[in-house]
Amino acid sequence: MSQRYDNCTAIFSPEGRLYQVEYTMEAIGNAGSAIGILSKDGVVLVGEKITSTLSEKMYKIDDHVACAVAGIMSDANILINTAMQDYKDDITREEVVQLALKVLSKTMDITSLTSKKIELAEVFLSNGKVKCQACSLDTLNKILVNDGLTQPATKES
């Protein structure tokens, strides 16, 4: 019975169900966690496999870049492909921020990114020491506007 009502998010079944929304919620519930931890001699990525031993969580983007995926794998494929296409060996930290935000914007279901929906933190070397810096809301909004990923805030009168 659900087959007639599961091909669109705006079609309710006779029981008042939105099957596409239910399928999405189930997929999210089956998505595992992932974490990356920086050490003095590298980065460790660990991902939880919940549904299948065939499901990959770790991807090599380049000889210098890898990522761990948590969430819906079809979204991850879009992100991985975009990162592979746009990454270059001599990329600057500023360009990495732009690439990361571009990749993230590909799967978020909104017309423009805002600092209310995302967070940005950078891990980098400064004078031979590892530093971690969280981006303030104002700075993040400026980056998003400059990269064309959001609209500038309008002043209310």
C-alpha positions in Angstrom: 0.0 0.0 0.0 2.8 2.4 0.8 4.2 2.2 -2.8 1.5 4.6 -4.1 2.4 7.2 -1.5 6.1 7.0 -1.0 7.5 8.8 -4.1 6.9 12.3 -2.9 7.4 14.2 0.4 4.1 16.1 -0.1 1.7 13.1 -0.6 0.0 11.7 2.5 -1.1 8.1 2.7 -4.8 7.5 3.7 -3.5 7.0 7.2 -2.0 10.5 7.2 1.6 9.3 6.9 4.5 10.8 4.9 6.5 7.8 3.9 9.5 9.7 2.5 9.8 11.5 5.8 9.6 8.2 7.7 12.3 6.7 5.4 14.5 9.6 6.0 14.1 9.4 9.8 14.9 5.7 9.7 18.1 6.4 7.6 19.2 9.1 10.1 18.6 6.7 13.0 20.8 4.1 11.3 23.7 6.6 10.7 26.8 6.1 12.8 29.0 8.6 14.5 32.4 9.7 13.3 35.2 11.6 15.1 38.6 12.9 14.2 41.3 13.4 16.8 44.6 15.3 16.1 47.8 13.9 17.7 51.3 15.3 17.6 52.1 13.0 14.6 48.9 12.7 12.7 45.1 12.6 12.8 43.0 9.5 13.8 39.6 9.1 12.2 37.1 6.6 13.7 33.6 5.9 12.3 30.8 3.7 13.6 29.3 1.2 11.2 25.7 0.4 12.1 23.9 -1.0 9.1 26.4 -2.8 6.8 29.9 -4.0 6.7 30.0 -2.9 3.0 29.3 0.7 4.0 32.5 2.8 3.9 33.0 5.5 6.5 36.5 6.6 5.6 37.5 8.2 2.3 40.8 9.2 0.9 40.4 12.5 -1.0 44.1 13.0 -1.8 47.5 12.0 -0.5 47.1 14.8 2.1 43.3 14.6 2.9 41.0 12.0 4.3 37.5 12.3 5.8 35.2 10.3 8.0 31.5 10.3 7.2 28.6 10.3 9.6 25.1 10.6 8.3 23.3 9.6 5.1 25.7 8.0 2.6 24.1 9.5 -0.5 24.8 13.0 0.9 28.4 11.9 1.7 29.0 10.9 -1.9 28.1 14.4 -3.1 30.4 15.9 -0.5 33.3 13.6 -1.3 33.0 14.1 -5.0 32.9 17.9 -4.6 35.9 17.8 -2.3 37.9 15.6 -4.7 37.1 17.9 -7.6 38.0 21.2 -5.8 40.9 20.2 -3.6 44.5 21.1 -4.8 47.9 20.4 -3.2 48.8 24.1 -2.5 45.5 25.0 -1.0 45.6 27.7 1.7 43.7 27.6 5.0 41.3 30.3 3.8 40.6 28.3 0.6 40.0 25.1 2.8 37.4 27.0 4.8 35.7 28.1 1.5 35.8 24.5 0.2 34.5 23.1 3.4 31.6 25.5 3.4 30.9 24.9 -0.3 30.8 21.2 0.3 28.5 21.5 3.3 26.1 23.8 1.4 25.6 21.1 -1.2 23.6 18.9 1.1 21.9 21.3 3.6 18.2 21.8 2.8 18.3 25.6 2.9 18.7 28.3 0.4 21.6 29.9 2.2 23.9 29.0 5.1 23.8 31.0 8.3 25.8 30.9 11.5 22.7 29.6 13.3 22.8 26.4 11.2 26.6 25.7 11.2 29.7 26.0 13.3 33.3 26.4 12.0 36.5 25.6 13.9 40.0 25.4 12.5 42.9 23.3 13.6 46.3 24.6 12.4 50.0 24.9 13.1 51.3 28.2 14.6 55.0 28.5 15.4 55.2 24.7 15.4 52.3 24.2 17.8 48.8 22.9 17.1 46.1 25.5 17.6 42.4 25.2 17.5 40.2 28.2 16.9 36.4 28.4 16.8 35.0 31.0 14.5 32.8 33.7 16.1 29.2 34.1 14.7 30.1 37.5 13.2 33.2 36.3 11.5 31.4 33.2 10.2 28.6 35.4 8.8 31.2 37.6 7.0 32.8 34.6 5.5 29.4 33.2 4.3 28.5 36.6 2.7 31.9 36.9 1.1 31.7 33.4 -0.4 28.1 34.0 -1.7 26.7 31.3 0.5 24.3 33.5 2.4 22.6 36.9 2.0 23.9 39.9 4.0 21.7 40.7 7.0 19.3 43.6 6.4 19.0 46.3 9.0 15.4 46.6 10.4 14.1 50.1 10.7 
